């Protein structure tokens, strides 16, 4: 899974950049794309190979600086997404002011990084020497801005969650909780920096707990931003599977009617193999089969009824109707004149498309069993 993670991140970034190219003037789309791009670029920088390469070229600790600047960009553009979603000139002016803030923070931590010994930032947050003022300022400055930006984004997520309906509200609440927890974790780490800068110790258990909180909050955030889309995809997949199954179950009835009335078969929009699996193709073939079955039932209905039993035929159960359909098919093949007039068959009691399909499937299943 670790080997596939860069590919997943690259795919997500590429997709968002593609959406941005489709709507280049849409500010929220642009903000999400840039946020993901910044996050995606920070990942290889944080990896040992990427960090070693940057440190070799630019000096020890520069990889840590680049990674933190990219993280600042990630949360800034995330905050911009909420600002631009609010729309209006006020939101745009606020985004410009926030841009000034993030640039000031980035410049400040950059100055701190270049003014400290090269090897001071080579380690991790846990092993860094916080008694060096520039190191403490570097981590505190970046952490406090992350706390501010994540907290603001979490607050806006909660506000939108209260105004939204399910399932979007659930996803937004998960996002808000995840962002809030990340902001709290950043605040706790800032306190750790202050304690260690003053020479005090921070227990290993507290450091580990803060790291775990960051991981959990990140997972909640990811779950929140993907919840609505994942749920919609699951619902769409279930509908796709059900319609593929119903399409197959209608085959006995459809085959009998199309054999008798081939002119009722509608021309498919596409005959490609891929169209058989695409959601649009499955739904199109499903609805086409229902229409073809209905048209065929109207055409064959004069052979199922006559003047004395045209009312009773409407009350036939699926098994009895299946037998009459086979008998009617034999009459048509033998060129027997129709004894009655066309009537509506297999009419559901409920005014519902699903009930209509269930009725047709019941007759089709009866045909299959009486074959």
C-alpha positions in Angstrom: 0.0 0.0 0.0 2.9 2.3 0.8 4.3 1.9 -2.7 0.9 2.7 -4.2 0.3 5.9 -2.1 2.3 8.2 -4.4 0.3 6.9 -7.4 -3.0 7.6 -5.5 -1.8 11.1 -4.5 -0.7 11.8 -8.1 -4.0 10.5 -9.5 -6.0 12.8 -7.1 -3.9 15.8 -7.9 -4.1 15.1 -11.7 -7.9 14.7 -11.5 -8.3 18.0 -9.6 -6.0 19.8 -12.0 -8.2 18.4 -14.8 -11.3 19.8 -13.2 -9.6 23.1 -12.7 -8.8 23.1 -16.4 -12.4 22.6 -17.2 -13.4 25.5 -15.0 -10.4 27.8 -14.9 -12.4 30.8 -13.5 -14.1 28.8 -10.7 -12.3 30.0 -7.5 -13.4 27.1 -5.2 -12.3 24.5 -7.8 -8.9 26.3 -8.2 -8.5 26.4 -4.4 -9.1 22.7 -4.0 -6.7 21.9 -6.9 -3.9 24.1 -5.5 -4.4 22.7 -2.0 -4.1 19.1 -3.2 -1.1 20.1 -5.4 0.7 21.6 -2.4 -0.1 18.5 -0.3 1.0 16.2 -3.1 4.3 18.0 -3.5 5.0 17.9 0.2 4.7 14.1 0.3 7.9 13.3 -1.8 9.7 16.1 0.0 8.9 14.4 3.3 10.2 11.1 2.1 13.8 10.1 3.0 14.9 10.1 -0.6 13.4 13.5 -1.4 14.6 15.1 1.8 18.1 13.8 1.2 18.2 15.1 -2.3 17.0 18.6 -1.3 19.4 18.7 1.7 22.3 17.7 -0.5 21.6 20.4 -3.1 20.4 23.3 -0.8 21.9 22.3 2.6 20.7 20.4 5.6 17.3 21.3 6.9 16.1 22.9 3.6 13.8 19.8 2.9 12.1 20.5 6.2 11.6 24.2 5.2 10.2 23.3 1.8 7.8 20.7 3.4 6.5 23.2 5.9 6.1 26.0 3.3 4.1 23.5 1.2 1.9 22.6 4.2 1.3 26.3 4.8 0.1 26.6 1.2 -2.1 23.5 1.6 -4.0 24.9 4.5 -4.2 28.4 3.0 -5.8 27.1 -0.2 -8.1 24.9 1.9 -9.2 28.0 3.8 -9.6 29.8 0.4 -12.0 27.1 -0.7 -14.4 28.0 2.1 -13.9 31.7 1.6 -14.6 31.5 -2.1 -17.6 29.2 -1.5 -19.2 32.0 0.5 -18.9 34.1 -2.7 -19.0 37.9 -2.9 -16.3 40.6 -3.0 -15.9 40.4 0.8 -14.7 36.8 0.5 -12.2 37.7 -2.2 -10.8 40.6 -0.1 -10.5 38.3 2.9 -8.6 35.7 0.7 -6.1 38.4 -0.3 -5.6 39.4 3.3 -5.0 35.8 4.3 -2.5 35.5 1.4 -0.5 38.3 3.0 -0.6 36.5 6.4 0.6 33.2 4.9 3.4 34.9 3.0 4.6 36.7 6.1 4.7 33.4 8.0 6.5 31.6 5.2 9.1 34.4 5.0 9.5 34.4 8.8 10.2 30.7 9.1 12.5 30.8 6.0 14.6 33.5 7.7 14.6 31.4 10.9 15.7 28.4 8.9 18.6 30.1 7.0 19.9 31.8 10.2 20.3 28.5 12.2 23.0 25.9 11.8 22.5 23.7 8.7 22.0 20.5 10.7 19.5 22.0 13.2 16.5 21.0 11.1 17.8 17.7 9.9 16.0 15.7 12.5 12.3 15.3 13.3 10.1 17.4 15.6 10.8 15.0 18.4 14.5 15.1 18.1 15.0 18.8 17.2 16.9 21.0 19.7 14.2 23.5 20.7 16.6 25.4 22.9 17.9 27.0 19.7 15.6 30.0 19.3 15.5 29.8 15.5 14.4 26.2 15.7 11.7 26.9 18.3 10.5 29.9 16.2 10.4 27.8 13.0 8.2 25.1 14.5 6.1 27.4 16.6 5.5 29.8 13.7 4.4 27.1 11.3 2.4 25.3 13.9 0.5 28.4 15.1 -0.5 29.3 11.5 -1.6 25.7 10.8 -3.7 25.9 14.0 -5.3 29.1 12.8 -6.0 28.0 9.3 -7.2 24.5 10.2 -9.4 25.9 13.0 -10.9 28.5 10.6 -11.6 25.8 8.0 -13.1 23.6 10.7 -15.4 26.3 11.9 -16.7 27.0 8.4 -17.2 23.2 7.9 -19.3 23.1 11.0 -21.3 26.1 9.8 -22.0 24.5 6.4 -22.8 21.2 8.1 -25.6 22.9 10.1 -27.1 24.2 6.9 -26.7 21.0 4.9 -28.8 17.9 4.5 -27.8 14.3 4.6 -25.5 12.8 3.5 -23.5 16.0 3.0 -24.0 17.1 6.6 -22.4 13.9 7.9 -19.4 14.4 5.7 -19.0 18.0 6.7 -19.3 17.2 10.4 -16.6 14.5 10.0 -14.5 17.1 8.2 -15.1 19.7 10.9 -14.2 17.4 13.7 -11.0 16.2 11.8 -9.9 19.8 11.2 -10.7 20.8 14.7 -8.7 18.0 16.1 -5.8 18.9 13.8 -5.9 22.5 15.0 -5.9 21.3 18.7 -3.0 19.0 18.0 -1.0 21.9 16.4 -1.8 24.0 19.4 -0.5 21.3 21.8 2.7 20.9 19.7 3.2 24.7 20.0 2.9 24.4 23.8 5.5 21.6 23.6 7.8 23.9 21.7 7.4 26.6 24.3 8.2 24.1 27.1 11.2 22.6 25.4 12.5 26.1 24.4 12.5 27.1 28.0 14.5 24.0 28.9 11.6 21.9 30.3 11.1 18.3 29.4 8.0 16.9 27.6 7.1 13.3 28.4 7.5 10.8 25.6 3.9 9.7 26.1 2.6 13.2 25.5 4.6 13.5 22.3 3.3 10.2 21.1 -0.3 11.1 22.0 -0.1 14.3 20.0 1.3 12.5 17.0 -1.5 9.9 17.2 -4.1 12.7 17.5 -2.7 14.2 14.3 -3.0 10.8 12.5 -6.6 10.2 13.8 -7.7 13.7 12.9 -6.2 13.4 9.4 -8.1 10.2 8.9 -11.3 11.8 10.0 -10.7 14.7 7.6 -10.1 12.3 4.7 -13.2 10.4 5.7 -15.2 13.6 5.8 -14.2 14.9 2.4 -14.8 11.6 0.8 -17.9 10.6 2.6 -20.6 12.1 0.4 -18.8 11.1 -2.8 -18.2 7.5 -1.5 -21.8 7.2 -0.4 -23.1 8.5 -3.7 -20.8 6.0 -5.5 -22.0 3.1 -3.4 -25.7 4.1 -4.0 -25.0 4.3 -7.7 -23.2 1.0 -7.7 -26.1 -0.7 -6.0 -28.5 0.8 -8.6 -26.2 -0.4 -11.4 -26.1 -3.9 -10.0 -29.8 -4.0 -9.5 -30.6 -2.8 -13.0 -28.1 -5.2 -14.6 -29.8 -8.1 -12.6 -33.3 -6.9 -13.5 -32.3 -6.5 -17.2 -31.3 -10.2 -17.2 -34.5 -11.3 -15.4 -36.6 -9.6 -18.0 -34.9 -11.6 -20.8 -37.5 -14.5 -21.1 -40.4 -12.0 -21.5 -38.4 -9.7 -23.8 -37.2 -12.6 -26.0 -40.7 -14.0 -26.5 -42.1 -10.6 -27.4 -39.2 -9.5 -29.6 -39.4 -12.8 -31.5 -43.0 -12.0 -32.3 -42.6 -8.2 -32.9 -39.0 -7.6 -33.9 -39.9 -4.1 -35.1 -40.3 -3.1 -31.4 -36.6 -3.6 -30.7 -35.2 -0.1 -30.2 -31.9 0.8 -31.8 -29.1 0.8 -29.3 -27.2 4.1 -28.9 -23.9 2.2 -28.9 -22.8 -1.4 -29.6 -19.4 -1.1 -28.0 -18.3 -3.7 -25.5 -17.4 -1.0 -22.9 -21.0 0.3 -23.1 -22.3 -2.9 -21.6 -20.5 -2.1 -18.3 -20.6 1.7 -18.2 -23.3 3.1 -15.9 -25.0 5.1 -18.6 -25.1 2.1 -20.9 -26.5 -0.2 -18.3 -29.3 2.3 -17.4 -30.1 3.0 -21.0 -30.4 -0.7 -21.9 -32.5 -1.3 -18.7 -35.0 1.4 -19.7 -35.0 0.3 -23.3 -35.9 -3.2 -22.3 -38.8 -2.1 -20.2 -40.2 0.0 -23.1 -39.7 -2.9 -25.5 -41.5 -5.3 -23.1 -44.4 -2.8 -22.6 -44.8 -2.3 -26.4 -44.8 -6.0 -27.0 -47.4 -6.6 -24.3 -49.7 -4.1 -25.9 -49.2 -5.7 -29.3 -49.9 -9.3 -28.0 -52.8 -8.3 -25.7 -55.5 -8.8 -28.4 -54.6 -12.5 -28.4 -55.0 -12.8 -24.7 -58.5 -11.4 -24.3 -61.9 -11.5 -25.9 -65.2 -9.9 -25.3 -66.3 -12.2 -22.5 -63.0 -12.2 -20.4 -61.3 -8.9 -21.1 -61.8 -8.0 -17.4 -60.6 -11.2 -15.9 -57.4 -11.2 -17.9 -56.3 -8.1 -16.0 -56.5 -10.1 -12.7 -54.4 -13.1 -13.8 -51.5 -14.0 -11.7 -48.0 -14.1 -13.3 -48.1 -17.9 -13.9 -51.5 -17.9 -15.6 -50.5 -14.9 -17.7 -47.3 -16.7 -18.7 -49.3 -19.6 -20.0 -51.6 -17.4 -22.0 -48.6 -15.6 -23.4 -47.2 -18.8 -24.7 -50.6 -19.8 -26.2 -50.9 -16.4 -27.8 -47.4 -16.7 -29.3 -48.5 -20.0 -30.9 -51.6 -18.3 -32.3 -49.5 -15.5 -33.8 -47.0 -17.9 -35.4 -50.0 -19.8 -36.9 -51.4 -16.6 -38.3 -54.6 -16.9 -36.2 -56.6 -13.6 -36.3 -56.7 -11.6 -33.0 -59.9 -12.5 -31.1 -60.0 -9.3 -29.0 -58.8 -5.7 -28.7 -55.6 -4.3 -27.2 -55.7 -3.7 -23.4 -53.0 -2.8 -20.8 -51.5 -5.8 -19.2 -49.5 -6.3 -16.1 -50.6 -3.0 -14.6 -49.2 -2.4 -11.1 -51.5 -1.3 -8.3 -49.0 1.4 -7.3 -48.2 4.4 -9.5 -44.5 3.6 -9.3 -41.8 2.7 -11.9 -40.3 0.1 -9.6 -43.7 -1.6 -9.0 -44.1 -1.7 -12.8 -40.7 -3.4 -13.2 -41.5 -5.9 -10.4 -44.7 -6.9 -12.3 -42.9 -7.4 -15.5 -40.1 -9.4 -13.8 -42.8 -11.6 -12.1 -44.3 -12.5 -15.5 -40.8 -13.0 -17.0 -39.8 -15.3 -14.2 -43.0 -17.3 -14.6 -42.2 -17.6 -18.3 -38.8 -19.0 -17.5 -40.2 -21.5 -15.0 -42.9 -22.7 -17.5 -40.6 -23.1 -20.4 
